[in-house]
Amino acid sequence: VVEAGAGEPAEAGEPAAADEAPEQDGAAGGEAEEAPAGDKA
């Protein structure tokens, strides 16, 4: 029973992590773009 319960949240965490991964990458890209722009300025 404990394994089954732990398995449920684990599965939910996988898709959630996938959604967060692209969001974090996109946010990091925006910050990275601003950094070089500041150096050029």
C-alpha positions, -999 to 999 in steps of 0.1 A, spaced: 0 0 0 28 24 8 45 17 -25 12 23 -44 6 56 -26 42 68 -33 38 57 -69 8 80 -74 25 112 -64 57 102 -83 37 99 -115 21 133 -109 55 148 -102 69 136 -135 46 155 -158 47 185 -134 85 186 -136 84 184 -174 61 214 -175 84 234 -151 115 224 -171 105 243 -202 93 273 -182 126 275 -163 146 272 -195 126 300 -211 131 322 -181 168 315 -180 171 324 -217 154 357 -212 178 366 -184 208 354 -204 198 377 -233 195 407 -210 230 400 -196 249 402 -230 228 433 -239 240 450 -208 276 442 -216 272 457 -252 255 488 -238 
